[in-house]
Amino acid sequence: MPVEAVPAATELPSALERALPLLQPEAQRMGELVGDRYLDLLGPDEPTSTGWMQDFMLTRLVPQIYERWWRPSLGRVAKGVFGPGMADERRIARLLLGLSPGDGVLDVACGTGNFSRDFARSVGPSGLVVGIDVSQTMLRRAVADTRPTGLDQLAYIRGGAQELPFLDHSFDAVCCFAAFHLFPDPMAALDRMTEVLTPGGRIALFTTVRGRSAPLRTFESLVAMRSGARLFEQRELVTALERRGFGEIRQRITGVTQFIGGTLAD
């Protein structure tokens, strides 16, 4: 049912009620509450596919195995044997975002909400975390896994990353882990992530990076072409963040992946 048709705000989950004023007016009008747990801004529209990897993420199967098998296994291959594990990834994200109680956080392409829930614990009841994803199956799993945690400061929204439906300067921190390279236009998405940040806001990305050797680059190009994933040059995102006004940029490369973050100028 449309949000404007909900007779009483108390019927909305408290985090969604707090998130509504951050949405652009059109998004507020078109949003539909799904199972009284997440807000759908896309309706029957399906996201533009970049390849088989994104297609697979939209299936019913992946959300069931995502946190325990899919994401850790792919991450281990991409990060290398000695790369950080999932617990380390969450710690890196928190450090790059510099989270404090009361912060507002946007988790872009939140999937099943594993990072969103971690952020919600960091910002506490006075903070707000909004997880946004295009996949209905992922969000249904995110809602189911979040419900027993009692994290009333966490809301989920179905929407696109390149057209983030939020007002400018709405969040203190924006995170996008393991999805940025799958967006049809990642730089357009980065523009929107920058716009929704408050001055002094922080961004954290976990995405791909190209190797230096010619044989490895050839193999990477073949994998990227078949999967639809984009591979970024080693300085490409550093430069992209600098051009958008970020400073204090930190980058860690491990395997064919990188963690990168920065702070938006006041």
N, C-alpha and C positions, 0 to 999 in steps of 0.2 A: 504494500500500500504506500502511496506517496507520503513523504514525511509531513507535508502540509496538512494531510488528512488525519494525522495522529491526533486524537482529541486531547491528550494530556501529555506534557513533557515527561511525566513520571513513568510513562510507558516505555520510553527509550532507555536503553542502558545508559548509566550516568556518564560514561566517557563519551558516548556518541552525542549526548545532549551538550556536553562541553565543547565537542569538536564542531558542531553545526555552525557556530558563528565564524569559524575560520574558513568555511567554504564560500566560494564565489556565489553570488545570488542565484545564478542560473542553476548551479549544482544543487543548491538547497531546494529549488523548485522541482527539479527532475528526479531527485533521489528517491529510491524505494527501499523500505525496510524489509530485509529478507529474514524471515523466521525470528523477528524481533532482536536479531543479534548483529547483523552488519548492514551497512548502507550500500546499495547498488546504484552506481551512477551510469552504468553502461547498458543495462537492460539486455536485450537479445543480441547486441553488437558483439562480435568476436574480434579479438585483437589481430592486427596485421602480423602474420607469421614471418619470422626471419629464417626458418629452417626447422629441421626435424627435432632439434633439441628443445626449442620453445614449444613445438607441437606436443612433444612428450610430456612437458611440464603441465600441460592443460588437461591431461587425461585423468581418469579416476584412480589409476594405479599409483602414480608417483606420490601423491599426498600421503598414501598409506605407508610408504617406505622411505619418505623423504628424509626425515630427521635421523633415523637409525641407520639406513643403508645408503640411499641415493647420494645425498649431499656429502656425508663423510667419505664415501668411496671415490666419488669424482674429485673431491677436494684433495684427497691424498695423492691421486695420480697427478693432478695439476700442480700441487704445491711441492711435490717431491717427498721422498722418504723422510727427510729431516725437517720438513716444513711444519708449521704449527697445526695442532689439532683443533677440533671444534671449540673446546673450552678456551683455548688460546685465542681463537678468532673472536670470540665474544669479548674477551679481555682487551684485545687490540681495538675492537670497535669502541668500547667504553673509553679507552684512553684517547683515541683520536677525537672522540666527540666531547670529551671532558665533561661528562654528565654530573649534574648536581641535583639534589632534591628541588622540586619545583620546576624543572626544565620542561619545555615542550619539544617532543621528538617526533620526526616523521621517518618511518621505516619504509622506504620505497622498494617495491617488489618483495614484500614481507614473507611471501610463501605461507608456510604453516605457522608463522609467528614465533619461531624459536628465538630469534634475536629480539623481537618486539617485547616478549615477556621479560627477557633479561633487562632491557632498557626500562621497562615499567617498574621493576624492582629498584633500579638505581634512582629513578626520579621520585619515587614514593607517591603517596596518595595526593600530595599537593601538585604533582606534575601531571603531564598528559602525554601519552604515546599514541600515535595514529599509524596503523599499518595499512598500506595500500597495495593492492595487487589486482591484476586483470583476471586471475583464475578463480572461478567460482568453487572448484573442487578444493583448491588450496585454502581458500577462506573458510569454507565449511569445516575443514580440519583444524584451522587456526582457532575458530570459535569453540569447537568441541574441546580442544586441548587447553584453552584459556579459561573456560567456564569454571572448572574446579579450583583454580588458583586464587580466586577472590581478588584479582587485579582489576579493580573497578576504574583504574586510570588508563585502561587500554581499550582503544576503539579500532574497529576494522572497517575499511571502505573499499569497495570495488571501483577502480578507476585506472586511468592510464598514466604512465610515468612522464611521457612527453608533454602531456597537457594537464599537469597536476592541477586539480580543481580548487586550489586554495588561494586565499588572498595573499598578496605579497607581505613579507615580514611577519609570517605567522608562527614560525618555529625557531627554537634556539639551536637545533641540531637536526641534520638530515643524514641518513645512512642508506647506502645501497650496496649490499653485499651479494656477489655471485649472480648478478643479473644485468649489470650495466652494459656488458658486451653483447647482450642479446637484443637490445633495443634497436628498432629500425634507424633511429637517428639519435645516438647517445649524446651528442653535443647539444641538441635541442633539449634533451632531458636535463642535461647539466645546467643549461640556462634557467630552466624552470626551478630546479633545486636551489640555485643561487637566489632567484627572485623570492622564494618563499622563506628564505632565512632572514632573521633579524640581523641588524648590524652587530658584528662581533660573533655571529653564529658560526658553527663548526660543521664541516662535512667529512664523511668517511666513506670511501669506496673500496671494494674488493673486487678486482676484475682481472683481465688478462694482460699479459705483456709479451712482447716478442723477444726471442733469443738473439744473440749476436752472430752466431756462426751461420754460414750460408746453408749447409745441409739442414740444420734445425729450422731455419726460417722457411725453407721449401716445404718441409714436412708440416710445419704449423699452418702454412697457407692452404695446403690440401685439406687439413682437418677443419680449418675455419670455413672453407668454401662449402664443404659438405654439411657442416653442422649449423651454419648460419651465424656462428659467433664471430665477432670482430676481434682482431688482435691489435693492441695498441703498442706503438713504439715506446721505448723506455722513458723518454722525456716528454711524450705527447701530452699526458694528463697533467704533468707538472706545469707545462706551458699553458694548458687550457685553464687551469686553476688560477695561475698568475694573471692571465688576461681578464679574468672575471673578478679580480680584486681580492683574491685570497693570499694570505701570507702565512708564515710559520708552517710551511708545507713539509710534511714528513712522508717519506716513501720507503717501503720495504718490499724488495723483490725476492720471491722464493719460487723456484721452478719456473713455470710459465704464467705465474700470477703475481699480482702486486697489491699491497695495501697502501692506500694513499689518502691523506687528509690535509685539511688546512682550516684557517680561521679567516672569515670574511672581515675586511676592514670596517672599522666603525664609521 
